[in-house]
C-alpha cells in the first residue's frame, strides 16, 4: 500500500500461474477518480495511487500460461526461453500474421476454456 501511495516500484518474485486475487484491481488498473486523487481498492481499502507506481511480476516458469484477462492487461517479457516455448511463441506470431481469423478463434477458445474451468470449479 505504501508503495502505491508514494509512487515506488514493487517487484513480486517467484510468481506461479495463479495470482493472489488482491492484485487484480492493480493489474486491471481499476482506478477511481475522487476529487483530484486517483483511488484504487486494494485489500478492501481505498488507497491513493501515485501515477509513478510500478508493479513488476517475475516468474521462474519457462512458459507461463496466465489467464487470458491477465495476459491482456499486462506486458509479458520472457527473458528465459526454452526451444519448445520459442516454438510456441513463433508459431503464434506466424499464425497471427498469416491467419488472423484462426488466431482470433484460438484466443476465443482459450477464453472459453478458462470460463468453463471456472464454472466447473464453482460449488453447486
Protein Blocks (a to p, Z undefined) as FASTA:
>chain_A
ZZmmnopacddehiafbdcfklmmmmnopacdehjbccddeehiacdddfkbccddddfb
fbdcddfklmmmpccddfbdcfklmmmmmmmmmmmmmmmmlmmmmmmmmmmmmmmmmmmm
pcZZ
